[in-house]
């Protein structure tokens, strides 16, 4: 930033050179400022004669007063024009020309001996332009072989442009001075000469007036008291006012109090001949109240010891100032983000040397910035990771495609520990030139370790799952086989028992008949259990064997209620119904009968003597809903979600009051879901309600179930 300020001040100083000085002194001042600003060995200015278009070296700095004449003498002796040098290329093209090493130029150059004598190697020839015309060259010489940076080239180019303006203005001033001298010398001459002189002065004034009014910068003149006398059109546009609104007003009406103090202090110093900082920056207040920042160069016109007028040139730098402020804030913000980031962040040059690294990166490596900055990545990577990193760096610098997945590199910490890091990088560009690579690293050592463990656990679980599946298959096969094996002899036992009970084989007494009743009852119970087990086996094999067709669900409900009526009557339980007209549905009538019968049987089983069971059914928009409510013992709230699990019983103890294997509700759920329906239970302290929802036929057709 200091270098930038120094160059800006140098350009300002060139623009502010007093054009009333001797012409040669003006050129010397330009060269001195330009050369000292970039630490050049020396410099020269070559000018194109306005009349003959010949090029002459007009001034030099750091080469001796006779250097220009010696250059011309060498050209004459060699019989070549001065434009035989690179200056000729600059005059033709209007662009700068750089000689990297004067001693590598063709040996026949007539002034090569001067180069050796004065000890400079590198030269930049820069055109001095006014509009599109080259009026001269500003040449800067470096002692050693030097590669001019973009900043140096930009500075010399702008300095040459500023010098062109100063030279042009100085020439105009010189002509004006000559005219005035001629007028003074020929004051008593003929009237026509006087008239011609006045005419030239008038035309000159008109030209300056035109320049004044049409200048790109704001120009103004105010008197010694601070009241405006003249303001150009650019200034009027800036302030958003008319000439009548500003002429005669005081400057305090158009700038802030702080800026007024700055302007007064600057004027006092200029009046006293003290050194001042030029230009000054003032905050102006436009007519509409808007505030803008103006960079102002001022010159005072004195009448004796008093200030007669102040001439000023102002340039609107509001946008520039805002951008600079945004740039500063952005730099601070991103620097803060860079340093406080959780992940290591760094930049490398194109050779792989560290330029920056944040605190997270230092912490990860266990080192200081002194250890890292300037070191090569090879110090911090294993050989294989170094190979991958260099390939990636070269690929990015050459403009290759980015990797879809960031590479994982093995990092070597300062203490010798090895860590794994996932790296994401992007190139850093300055214009069209790639200057380095910015990288973000994320430590994935623990992640990789956990991934390895997860993979191992996955393999173990996979093996366990396969074992469980096989065990479940064997269990299912066993249940299927054993139930068939049990059902056959049990059916025979029940058949022969029934023959005995019916006295087909002979008379029996009451005691024997009572014992046979117990055998029949328990045989039926075992047969039901075996059939439930068979159903479970079929469900697990997806071999339920559904026979779908049109089912009158209302008739099914009525039939089921009739079937359980004897059981209800035995316990003096009242079964009520609230069933509206129901549509036919698509389903397996036998299986739906099994579901409703099972739910009614459960309701009777868990409802005490003289209780009530209510069966409700209604048609909704896309479904039929059936509800069976009892006044039984109810179901604990925390067990409602488990009652449809296989073999689950609310009271699983040996002393439980109600029997059953815990398969009925599980089978009901499977049957209902096979019909694309749902089943659930609700319960409170006054009993339970089981709900069944089955889709209507139209809904099945519409959805394609």
C-alpha positions as CSV (number, residue, x, y, z in Angstrom):
1,X,0.0,0.0,0.0
2,X,3.0,2.3,0.8
3,X,4.4,1.6,-2.7
4,X,1.1,2.4,-4.3
5,X,0.8,5.7,-2.4
6,X,4.3,6.6,-3.4
7,X,3.6,6.0,-7.1
8,X,0.3,7.9,-6.9
9,X,2.1,10.8,-5.2
10,X,4.8,10.7,-7.9
11,X,2.1,10.8,-10.7
12,X,0.5,13.7,-8.8
13,X,3.8,15.5,-8.6
14,X,4.4,15.2,-12.3
15,X,0.9,16.5,-13.1
16,X,1.5,19.4,-10.7
17,X,4.9,20.5,-12.1
18,X,5.0,24.3,-12.6
19,X,4.8,24.7,-16.4
20,X,6.1,28.3,-16.1
21,X,9.6,26.9,-15.3
22,X,12.3,26.6,-17.9
23,X,11.4,23.8,-20.4
24,X,14.6,21.8,-19.7
25,X,14.0,22.1,-16.0
26,X,10.5,20.8,-16.4
27,X,11.8,17.7,-18.3
28,X,14.5,17.2,-15.7
29,X,11.9,17.2,-12.9
30,X,9.7,14.7,-14.8
31,X,12.7,12.3,-15.2
32,X,13.9,12.8,-11.6
33,X,10.4,11.9,-10.2
34,X,9.9,8.9,-12.5
35,X,13.3,7.4,-12.0
36,X,13.5,7.9,-8.2
37,X,10.0,6.4,-7.8
38,X,11.0,3.0,-9.3
39,X,14.7,3.2,-8.2
40,X,15.9,3.4,-11.8
41,X,19.5,4.0,-12.8
42,X,18.7,6.9,-15.2
43,X,16.3,8.1,-17.8
44,X,15.9,10.2,-20.9
45,X,13.1,12.2,-22.7
46,X,13.0,12.3,-26.5
47,X,10.6,14.8,-28.2
48,X,9.2,15.0,-31.7
49,X,9.8,18.4,-33.2
50,X,6.4,20.0,-33.9
51,X,7.5,21.5,-37.2
52,X,9.9,18.9,-38.7
53,X,8.7,15.7,-37.0
54,X,12.3,14.9,-36.2
55,X,13.1,13.1,-33.0
56,X,15.7,14.6,-30.6
57,X,16.8,13.6,-27.1
58,X,15.8,16.6,-25.1
59,X,16.8,15.7,-21.6
60,X,18.6,13.1,-19.5
61,X,18.8,12.2,-15.8
62,X,21.7,10.4,-14.1
63,X,23.8,10.2,-17.3
64,X,25.6,13.6,-17.4
65,X,24.6,16.8,-19.1
66,X,26.3,15.9,-22.3
67,X,24.6,12.5,-22.8
68,X,21.9,13.7,-25.3
69,X,24.5,15.4,-27.5
70,X,26.8,12.3,-27.4
71,X,23.9,10.1,-28.5
72,X,23.2,12.4,-31.5
73,X,26.9,12.5,-32.3
74,X,27.1,8.7,-32.3
75,X,24.1,8.5,-34.6
76,X,25.6,11.0,-37.0
77,X,28.9,9.1,-37.1
78,X,27.1,5.9,-37.8
79,X,25.0,7.6,-40.5
80,X,21.7,6.4,-39.0
81,X,18.7,8.3,-37.6
82,X,17.9,8.3,-33.9
83,X,14.8,6.3,-34.7
84,X,17.2,3.4,-35.6
85,X,16.9,2.5,-31.9
86,X,13.7,0.9,-30.3
87,X,12.3,4.5,-30.1
88,X,11.4,4.1,-33.8
89,X,9.2,1.1,-33.0
90,X,7.5,3.1,-30.2
91,X,6.8,6.0,-32.5
92,X,5.3,3.7,-35.1
93,X,3.2,1.5,-32.8
94,X,2.4,3.9,-30.0
95,X,3.2,1.1,-27.5
96,X,6.0,0.7,-25.0
97,X,9.1,-1.3,-25.9
98,X,11.3,-3.2,-23.4
99,X,14.9,-4.1,-23.9
100,X,15.6,-6.8,-21.3
101,X,19.3,-6.8,-21.8
102,X,21.0,-4.1,-23.9
103,X,24.1,-6.2,-24.3
104,X,22.1,-8.9,-26.0
105,X,21.0,-6.5,-28.7
106,X,22.8,-6.5,-32.2
107,X,26.4,-5.4,-31.7
108,X,26.2,-2.9,-34.6
109,X,24.2,-0.4,-32.6
110,X,26.1,3.0,-32.7
111,X,25.5,3.9,-29.0
112,X,26.3,0.5,-27.5
113,X,29.6,2.0,-26.1
114,X,27.5,4.6,-24.2
115,X,25.5,1.8,-22.6
116,X,28.7,0.1,-21.4
117,X,30.2,3.4,-20.3
118,X,27.3,4.5,-18.1
119,X,26.5,1.0,-16.8
120,X,22.8,0.3,-17.5
121,X,21.3,-2.9,-18.9
122,X,17.5,-2.9,-19.1
123,X,15.4,-0.1,-20.8
124,X,11.7,0.6,-21.2
125,X,10.8,3.0,-24.0
126,X,7.4,4.5,-23.3
127,X,5.3,6.7,-25.7
128,X,4.3,10.2,-24.5
129,X,0.8,10.6,-26.1
130,X,-1.6,13.5,-26.6
131,X,-4.8,12.0,-27.7
132,X,-3.6,9.4,-30.4
133,X,-0.4,11.3,-31.4
134,X,3.0,10.4,-30.0
135,X,4.8,13.6,-29.1
136,X,7.8,12.0,-27.5
137,X,9.2,9.1,-25.4
138,X,9.9,8.7,-21.7
139,X,12.8,6.1,-21.4
140,X,13.8,4.6,-18.1
141,X,17.1,2.6,-17.6
142,X,17.9,0.0,-15.0
143,X,21.5,-0.7,-13.9
144,X,21.1,-4.5,-13.8
145,X,19.2,-6.9,-16.1
146,X,15.7,-6.3,-14.9
147,X,12.3,-7.7,-15.6
148,X,9.8,-4.8,-15.5
149,X,6.7,-5.7,-13.4
150,X,3.2,-4.9,-14.5
151,X,3.0,-2.2,-11.7
152,X,6.3,-0.6,-13.0
153,X,5.0,-0.7,-16.6
154,X,1.7,0.8,-15.6
155,X,3.5,3.5,-13.6
156,X,5.9,4.5,-16.4
157,X,3.0,4.4,-18.9
158,X,0.8,6.8,-16.8
159,X,3.9,8.9,-16.0
160,X,4.6,9.2,-19.7
161,X,1.0,10.3,-20.3
162,X,1.2,12.9,-17.5
163,X,4.5,14.0,-18.9
164,X,3.0,14.5,-22.3
165,X,0.3,16.7,-20.8
166,X,2.9,18.7,-18.9
167,X,5.1,19.1,-22.0
168,X,2.2,20.2,-24.2
169,X,1.0,22.7,-21.6
170,X,4.6,23.9,-21.1
171,X,5.0,24.4,-24.8
172,X,1.7,26.3,-24.9
173,X,2.9,28.3,-21.9
174,X,6.2,28.9,-23.6
175,X,4.5,30.1,-26.7
176,X,2.3,32.4,-24.7
177,X,5.3,33.7,-22.9
178,X,7.1,34.3,-26.2
179,X,4.0,36.1,-27.5
180,X,4.0,38.3,-24.4
181,X,7.7,39.0,-24.8
182,X,7.2,39.9,-28.4
183,X,4.4,42.2,-27.4
184,X,6.6,43.8,-24.9
185,X,9.4,44.1,-27.4
186,X,7.2,45.5,-30.1
187,X,5.0,47.6,-27.9
188,X,5.5,50.6,-30.1
189,X,5.3,48.8,-33.4
190,X,2.6,49.0,-36.0
191,X,-1.1,48.8,-35.0
192,X,-1.7,45.8,-37.2
193,X,0.9,43.8,-35.2
194,X,-0.8,44.8,-32.0
195,X,-4.2,43.8,-33.4
196,X,-2.8,40.5,-34.6
197,X,-1.3,39.9,-31.1
198,X,-4.7,40.7,-29.5
199,X,-6.4,38.4,-31.9
200,X,-4.1,35.5,-31.0
201,X,-4.7,36.2,-27.4
202,X,-8.4,36.2,-27.9
203,X,-8.3,33.0,-29.8
204,X,-6.0,31.5,-27.1
205,X,-8.5,32.6,-24.5
206,X,-11.3,31.0,-26.4
207,X,-9.4,27.8,-26.6
208,X,-8.7,27.8,-22.9
209,X,-12.4,28.7,-22.3
210,X,-13.4,25.8,-24.4
211,X,-10.9,23.5,-22.6
212,X,-12.2,24.9,-19.3
213,X,-15.9,24.2,-20.0
214,X,-15.4,20.8,-21.6
215,X,-12.7,19.3,-19.3
216,X,-13.5,15.9,-17.9
217,X,-12.6,17.1,-14.4
218,X,-14.3,19.8,-12.3
219,X,-12.7,23.2,-12.7
220,X,-13.4,26.2,-10.5
221,X,-12.1,29.6,-9.5
222,X,-13.0,31.4,-6.3
223,X,-11.7,34.7,-4.8
224,X,-9.5,35.2,-1.8
225,X,-12.6,35.2,0.5
226,X,-13.8,31.9,-0.8
227,X,-16.7,33.0,-3.1
228,X,-17.0,31.3,-6.4
229,X,-16.2,33.3,-9.6
230,X,-16.2,30.5,-12.3
231,X,-17.3,26.9,-12.4
232,X,-17.2,24.6,-15.4
233,X,-19.9,22.3,-16.7
234,X,-18.4,19.1,-15.2
235,X,-18.5,20.7,-11.7
236,X,-22.1,21.9,-12.3
237,X,-23.2,18.3,-13.2
238,X,-21.4,16.9,-10.2
239,X,-23.2,19.3,-7.8
240,X,-26.5,19.1,-9.7
241,X,-26.9,22.9,-9.9
242,X,-26.8,25.8,-12.4
243,X,-24.2,28.5,-12.8
244,X,-26.6,31.1,-11.3
245,X,-27.0,28.9,-8.2
246,X,-23.3,28.6,-7.4
247,X,-21.6,31.8,-8.6
248,X,-21.3,34.2,-5.7
249,X,-21.9,31.5,-3.1
250,X,-19.3,30.6,-0.5
251,X,-17.4,27.3,-0.6
252,X,-18.7,26.5,2.9
253,X,-22.2,26.0,1.4
254,X,-20.9,23.1,-0.8
255,X,-18.5,21.2,1.5
256,X,-18.8,19.6,5.0
257,X,-17.3,21.5,8.0
258,X,-14.5,19.0,8.3
259,X,-13.6,19.5,4.6
260,X,-13.8,23.3,5.0
261,X,-11.1,23.1,7.8
262,X,-8.9,20.9,5.5
263,X,-9.3,23.4,2.7
264,X,-8.4,26.4,5.0
265,X,-5.4,24.7,6.4
266,X,-4.1,23.8,3.0
267,X,-4.6,27.4,1.8
268,X,-2.8,28.8,4.8
269,X,0.2,26.6,4.2
270,X,0.3,27.4,0.5
271,X,0.1,31.1,1.3
272,X,2.9,30.8,3.8
273,X,5.0,28.8,1.3
274,X,5.0,25.7,3.5
275,X,5.1,22.2,1.9
276,X,1.6,20.8,1.4
277,X,0.2,17.4,0.6
278,X,-1.3,17.5,-2.9
279,X,-4.0,16.7,-3.8
280,X,-6.4,17.1,-0.9
281,X,-9.6,15.1,-0.6
282,X,-12.8,17.0,0.3
283,X,-16.4,15.8,1.0
284,X,-18.8,17.9,-1.1
285,X,-22.5,18.4,-0.6
286,X,-24.6,18.3,-3.8
287,X,-27.7,20.3,-4.3
288,X,-29.9,17.2,-3.6
289,X,-28.1,16.5,-0.3
290,X,-25.9,13.7,-1.7
291,X,-22.3,13.6,-0.4
292,X,-19.5,12.8,-2.8
293,X,-15.7,12.7,-2.4
294,X,-13.5,14.9,-4.6
295,X,-9.7,14.7,-5.1
296,X,-8.6,18.4,-5.6
297,X,-5.4,20.0,-6.9
298,X,-5.3,23.7,-6.2
299,X,-3.1,26.6,-7.2
300,X,-3.3,30.1,-5.6
301,X,-2.9,33.3,-7.5
302,X,-1.5,36.1,-5.3
303,X,-1.6,39.8,-5.5
304,X,1.4,40.8,-3.4
305,X,1.0,38.9,-0.1
306,X,-2.7,38.5,-0.5
307,X,-4.5,35.6,-2.1
308,X,-6.4,37.0,-5.1
309,X,-7.8,33.7,-6.5
310,X,-7.7,30.0,-6.0
311,X,-7.8,27.7,-9.1
312,X,-8.9,24.2,-8.5
313,X,-9.1,20.9,-10.5
314,X,-11.4,18.3,-8.9
315,X,-11.9,14.6,-9.8
316,X,-14.8,12.6,-8.5
317,X,-13.4,9.6,-6.6
318,X,-16.5,8.6,-4.7
319,X,-16.8,5.2,-6.5
320,X,-13.1,4.6,-6.3
321,X,-13.1,5.4,-2.5
322,X,-16.1,3.1,-2.0
323,X,-14.4,0.3,-3.9
324,X,-11.2,0.9,-1.9
325,X,-13.2,0.7,1.4
326,X,-15.0,-2.4,0.2
327,X,-11.7,-3.9,-0.8
328,X,-10.2,-3.2,2.6
329,X,-13.3,-4.6,4.4
330,X,-13.3,-7.6,2.2
331,X,-9.6,-8.3,2.8
332,X,-10.1,-8.0,6.5
333,X,-13.2,-10.2,6.4
334,X,-11.5,-13.0,4.3
335,X,-8.3,-12.8,6.3
336,X,-10.4,-13.3,9.5
337,X,-12.3,-16.2,7.9
338,X,-9.0,-17.7,6.7
339,X,-7.4,-17.5,10.1
340,X,-10.4,-18.7,12.0
341,X,-11.5,-21.5,9.7
342,X,-11.8,-24.9,11.3
343,X,-10.1,-26.7,8.4
344,X,-6.5,-26.1,7.4
345,X,-6.2,-23.6,4.5
346,X,-3.0,-22.7,2.6
347,X,-1.6,-21.3,-0.7
348,X,1.2,-22.7,-2.8
349,X,3.2,-21.1,-5.6
350,X,3.4,-22.8,-8.9
351,X,6.5,-24.7,-7.8
352,X,4.8,-26.2,-4.7
353,X,6.3,-23.9,-2.0
354,X,4.0,-22.7,0.8
355,X,3.1,-19.0,0.7
356,X,0.4,-18.8,3.4
357,X,-1.2,-21.2,6.0
358,X,-3.8,-20.6,8.6
359,X,-3.9,-21.4,12.3
360,X,-5.8,-24.7,11.8
361,X,-3.1,-25.8,9.3
362,X,-0.3,-25.0,11.8
363,X,-2.2,-26.8,14.6
364,X,-2.7,-29.9,12.3
365,X,1.0,-30.0,11.5
366,X,2.1,-29.2,15.0
367,X,4.4,-26.4,13.9
368,X,4.8,-22.6,13.5
369,X,4.5,-20.4,10.4
370,X,8.3,-20.1,10.4
371,X,8.5,-23.9,9.9
372,X,6.1,-23.9,7.0
373,X,6.2,-20.7,5.0
374,X,8.8,-21.1,2.2
375,X,9.0,-24.9,2.7
376,X,8.2,-27.3,-0.1
377,X,5.2,-29.7,0.1
378,X,7.6,-32.6,-0.2
379,X,8.7,-31.9,3.4
380,X,5.1,-32.7,4.7
381,X,4.0,-35.6,2.4
382,X,4.8,-39.2,2.0
383,X,6.5,-40.1,-1.4
384,X,3.2,-41.6,-2.8
385,X,1.1,-38.6,-1.6
386,X,3.8,-36.2,-3.0
387,X,3.5,-37.9,-6.4
388,X,-0.3,-37.5,-6.4
389,X,-0.1,-33.9,-5.2
390,X,2.4,-32.9,-7.9
391,X,0.3,-34.5,-10.6
392,X,-2.7,-32.6,-9.4
393,X,-0.8,-29.3,-9.2
394,X,0.6,-29.7,-12.7
395,X,-2.9,-30.7,-14.0
396,X,-4.5,-27.6,-12.5
397,X,-1.8,-25.2,-13.7
398,X,-2.1,-26.6,-17.2
399,X,-5.8,-26.0,-17.1
400,X,-6.9,-29.7,-16.9
401,X,-10.2,-30.9,-15.6
402,X,-10.9,-30.9,-11.8
403,X,-11.0,-34.2,-10.0
404,X,-14.5,-35.4,-9.3
405,X,-13.4,-36.7,-5.9
406,X,-10.8,-34.8,-3.8
407,X,-7.6,-36.9,-3.3
408,X,-6.7,-38.1,0.2
409,X,-3.0,-37.5,1.0
410,X,-0.9,-38.8,3.8
411,X,0.5,-35.9,5.8
412,X,3.7,-36.1,8.0
413,X,3.4,-33.9,11.1
414,X,6.4,-32.2,12.7
415,X,6.4,-34.8,15.4
416,X,6.5,-37.6,12.9
417,X,2.8,-38.6,13.2
418,X,1.0,-39.6,10.0
419,X,-2.5,-38.2,9.3
420,X,-4.8,-38.6,6.4
421,X,-6.3,-35.4,4.8
422,X,-8.8,-34.9,2.1
423,X,-7.6,-32.0,-0.2
424,X,-9.6,-29.6,-2.3
425,X,-7.7,-27.1,-4.4
426,X,-8.2,-24.3,-7.0
427,X,-5.8,-22.2,-9.0
428,X,-5.1,-18.5,-8.2
429,X,-5.1,-16.2,-11.2
430,X,-3.9,-12.7,-11.7
431,X,-5.4,-11.7,-15.0
432,X,-4.6,-14.5,-17.5
433,X,-1.6,-15.7,-15.4
434,X,-1.7,-18.5,-12.9
435,X,0.3,-17.6,-9.8
436,X,-0.4,-20.4,-7.4
437,X,-2.9,-22.8,-5.8
438,X,-5.3,-22.3,-2.9
439,X,-6.0,-25.4,-0.9
440,X,-8.4,-26.6,1.9
441,X,-7.6,-29.8,3.8
442,X,-9.8,-31.8,6.1
443,X,-8.4,-34.4,8.5
444,X,-10.1,-37.7,7.7
445,X,-7.9,-40.0,9.8
446,X,-10.6,-40.7,12.3
447,X,-13.2,-40.9,9.5
448,X,-11.1,-43.5,7.6
449,X,-10.6,-45.5,10.8
450,X,-14.3,-45.4,11.5
451,X,-15.1,-46.3,7.9
452,X,-12.8,-49.4,8.3
453,X,-14.6,-50.4,11.5
454,X,-18.0,-49.8,9.9
455,X,-16.9,-52.0,7.0
456,X,-15.8,-54.7,9.4
457,X,-19.1,-54.4,11.4
458,X,-21.0,-54.5,8.1
459,X,-19.3,-57.7,7.1
460,X,-20.0,-59.2,10.5
461,X,-23.6,-58.0,10.5
462,X,-24.0,-59.3,6.9
463,X,-22.8,-62.7,8.0
464,X,-25.1,-62.7,11.1
465,X,-28.0,-61.6,8.9
466,X,-27.4,-64.4,6.5
467,X,-27.2,-66.8,9.5
468,X,-30.4,-65.5,10.9
469,X,-32.2,-65.7,7.5
470,X,-31.0,-69.3,7.2
471,X,-32.1,-70.0,10.8
472,X,-35.5,-68.4,10.2
473,X,-35.9,-70.5,7.0
474,X,-35.1,-73.7,8.9
475,X,-37.5,-72.6,11.7
476,X,-40.2,-72.0,9.2
477,X,-39.6,-75.3,7.5
478,X,-39.6,-77.0,10.9
479,X,-42.9,-75.3,11.9
480,X,-44.5,-76.3,8.6
481,X,-43.3,-79.9,8.9
482,X,-44.0,-80.4,12.6
483,X,-47.6,-79.0,12.3
484,X,-48.3,-81.4,9.5
485,X,-46.8,-84.2,11.5
486,X,-48.9,-83.2,14.6
487,X,-52.2,-82.5,12.7
488,X,-52.4,-86.0,11.2
489,X,-52.4,-88.1,14.5
490,X,-54.3,-85.4,16.3
491,X,-57.1,-85.6,13.8
492,X,-57.2,-89.4,14.3
493,X,-57.2,-89.0,18.1
494,X,-60.2,-86.5,17.8
495,X,-62.0,-88.8,15.4
496,X,-61.8,-91.9,17.6
497,X,-62.6,-89.8,20.7
498,X,-65.7,-88.6,19.0
499,X,-66.7,-92.2,18.1
500,X,-66.3,-93.1,21.8
501,X,-68.3,-90.0,22.9
502,X,-71.2,-90.8,20.5
503,X,-71.2,-94.4,21.9
504,X,-70.7,-95.7,18.4
505,X,-68.4,-98.4,19.8
506,X,-70.4,-99.1,22.9
507,X,-72.1,-97.5,26.0
508,X,-70.1,-95.3,28.4
509,X,-70.9,-93.9,31.8
510,X,-71.2,-90.2,32.7
511,X,-67.7,-90.0,34.2
512,X,-66.2,-91.4,30.9
513,X,-68.3,-89.0,28.9
514,X,-67.1,-86.0,30.9
515,X,-63.4,-87.1,30.3
516,X,-64.1,-87.5,26.6
517,X,-65.5,-83.9,26.5
518,X,-62.3,-82.6,27.9
519,X,-60.3,-84.6,25.3
520,X,-62.4,-83.2,22.5
521,X,-62.2,-79.6,23.7
522,X,-58.4,-79.7,24.1
523,X,-58.1,-81.5,20.7
524,X,-60.0,-78.7,19.1
525,X,-57.8,-76.2,20.8
526,X,-54.6,-77.9,19.6
527,X,-56.0,-78.2,16.0
528,X,-56.7,-74.4,16.0
529,X,-53.2,-73.7,17.3
530,X,-51.7,-76.0,14.6
531,X,-53.7,-74.3,11.9
532,X,-52.5,-70.9,13.2
533,X,-49.0,-72.1,13.0
534,X,-49.6,-73.3,9.5
535,X,-51.0,-69.9,8.6
536,X,-47.9,-68.2,10.1
537,X,-45.7,-70.6,8.0
538,X,-47.6,-69.7,4.9
539,X,-47.3,-66.0,5.6
540,X,-43.6,-66.2,5.9
541,X,-43.4,-68.1,2.6
542,X,-45.9,-65.7,1.0
543,X,-48.1,-68.8,0.3
544,X,-51.3,-67.6,2.0
545,X,-53.3,-68.8,-1.0
546,X,-55.8,-65.9,-1.2
547,X,-58.8,-66.4,-3.4
548,X,-60.0,-62.9,-4.3
549,X,-63.5,-62.1,-5.5
550,X,-66.5,-59.9,-4.8
551,X,-67.4,-60.1,-1.1
552,X,-70.5,-58.7,0.6
553,X,-68.7,-57.5,3.7
554,X,-72.0,-56.8,5.4
555,X,-73.0,-60.4,5.1
556,X,-69.6,-61.6,6.3
557,X,-70.0,-59.4,9.5
558,X,-73.5,-60.8,10.1
559,X,-72.4,-64.4,9.7
560,X,-69.5,-63.9,12.1
561,X,-71.8,-62.4,14.7
562,X,-74.1,-65.4,14.4
563,X,-71.2,-67.9,14.7
564,X,-70.0,-66.4,18.1
565,X,-73.4,-65.9,19.5
566,X,-73.3,-69.2,21.5
567,X,-70.1,-68.1,23.2
568,X,-71.5,-64.7,24.0
569,X,-74.7,-66.2,25.3
570,X,-72.7,-68.5,27.6
571,X,-71.1,-65.4,29.3
572,X,-74.3,-63.4,29.1
573,X,-72.6,-60.8,26.9
574,X,-74.8,-58.6,24.7
575,X,-73.7,-58.0,21.1
576,X,-75.1,-54.8,19.6
577,X,-74.6,-53.6,16.1
578,X,-74.5,-50.2,14.2
579,X,-74.0,-51.3,10.6
580,X,-75.1,-49.1,7.7
581,X,-75.6,-50.4,4.1
582,X,-72.2,-51.5,2.9
583,X,-70.9,-52.0,-0.7
584,X,-69.2,-55.2,-1.9
585,X,-65.4,-55.2,-1.7
586,X,-62.7,-57.2,-3.5
587,X,-61.2,-59.8,-1.1
588,X,-61.0,-63.4,0.1
589,X,-64.3,-64.1,2.0
590,X,-62.9,-66.9,4.0
591,X,-59.9,-65.0,5.2
592,X,-62.0,-61.9,6.1
593,X,-64.4,-64.1,8.0
594,X,-61.4,-65.5,9.9
595,X,-60.3,-61.9,10.8
596,X,-63.7,-60.7,12.1
597,X,-64.4,-64.0,13.9
598,X,-61.0,-63.8,15.6
599,X,-61.6,-60.2,16.8
600,X,-65.1,-61.1,18.0
601,X,-63.8,-64.2,19.8
602,X,-61.1,-62.1,21.5
603,X,-63.7,-59.5,22.5
604,X,-65.8,-62.3,24.2
605,X,-62.7,-63.8,25.8
606,X,-61.6,-60.6,27.5
607,X,-65.0,-59.2,28.3
608,X,-66.4,-60.2,31.8
609,X,-69.8,-61.7,32.5
610,X,-72.8,-59.5,31.3
611,X,-70.5,-57.2,29.4
612,X,-71.3,-55.5,26.0
613,X,-69.7,-55.8,22.5
614,X,-70.6,-53.3,19.8
615,X,-70.0,-53.9,16.1
616,X,-70.0,-50.8,13.9
617,X,-69.5,-50.6,10.1
618,X,-69.8,-47.7,7.7
619,X,-68.9,-46.7,4.2
620,X,-66.5,-43.7,3.8
621,X,-65.4,-42.0,0.6
622,X,-62.8,-44.6,-0.6
623,X,-63.1,-47.3,2.1
624,X,-65.2,-49.4,4.5
625,X,-64.4,-49.1,8.2
626,X,-65.3,-51.8,10.7
627,X,-65.0,-51.3,14.5
628,X,-65.4,-53.9,17.3
629,X,-65.7,-52.3,20.8
630,X,-65.8,-54.3,24.0
631,X,-66.2,-53.4,27.7
632,X,-63.4,-55.8,28.7
633,X,-60.2,-55.5,30.6
634,X,-58.6,-53.1,28.1
635,X,-55.0,-53.0,26.8
636,X,-52.1,-51.1,28.5
637,X,-51.2,-48.0,26.4
638,X,-47.5,-49.0,26.2
639,X,-48.4,-52.4,24.7
640,X,-50.8,-51.3,22.0
641,X,-48.1,-51.1,19.4
642,X,-46.9,-54.7,20.1
643,X,-50.2,-56.7,20.3
644,X,-50.0,-57.5,16.5
645,X,-46.5,-59.1,16.9
646,X,-46.3,-62.8,16.5
647,X,-46.4,-64.8,19.8
648,X,-46.8,-61.6,21.8
649,X,-49.1,-61.8,24.9
650,X,-50.0,-59.0,27.3
651,X,-49.7,-61.4,30.2
652,X,-47.0,-63.9,29.3
653,X,-46.7,-65.6,32.7
654,X,-47.5,-69.2,33.4
655,X,-50.3,-68.1,35.7
656,X,-52.1,-65.9,33.1
657,X,-55.9,-65.9,33.2
658,X,-56.5,-66.0,29.4
659,X,-55.1,-68.6,27.1
660,X,-53.9,-68.4,23.5
661,X,-50.6,-68.6,21.6
662,X,-50.4,-64.9,20.6
663,X,-50.8,-65.6,16.9
664,X,-54.3,-64.6,16.1
665,X,-53.8,-60.8,15.9
666,X,-50.6,-61.3,13.9
667,X,-52.5,-63.4,11.4
668,X,-55.3,-60.8,11.3
669,X,-52.9,-58.0,10.5
670,X,-51.3,-60.0,7.7
671,X,-54.7,-60.9,6.1
672,X,-55.9,-57.2,6.3
673,X,-52.7,-55.9,4.8
674,X,-52.9,-58.5,2.0
675,X,-56.2,-56.7,1.2
676,X,-54.4,-53.3,1.1
677,X,-56.1,-52.4,4.3
678,X,-55.0,-51.5,7.8
679,X,-55.9,-52.6,11.4
680,X,-55.2,-51.0,14.7
681,X,-56.4,-50.9,18.3
682,X,-57.4,-48.2,20.8
683,X,-58.0,-48.8,24.5
684,X,-58.8,-47.1,27.8
685,X,-59.8,-48.4,31.2
686,X,-63.3,-49.2,30.0
687,X,-62.3,-51.7,27.2
688,X,-60.8,-51.8,23.7
689,X,-61.8,-51.0,20.1
690,X,-60.3,-52.7,17.1
691,X,-60.6,-50.9,13.8
692,X,-60.3,-52.4,10.3
693,X,-60.2,-50.3,7.1
694,X,-60.6,-52.0,3.7
695,X,-60.4,-50.2,0.3
696,X,-63.6,-50.1,-1.9
697,X,-63.6,-51.9,-5.2
698,X,-63.6,-48.5,-7.1
699,X,-60.5,-47.4,-5.2
700,X,-58.6,-50.6,-6.1
701,X,-59.5,-50.2,-9.8
702,X,-58.5,-46.5,-9.8
703,X,-55.1,-47.0,-8.1
704,X,-54.3,-50.3,-9.8
705,X,-53.7,-52.1,-6.5
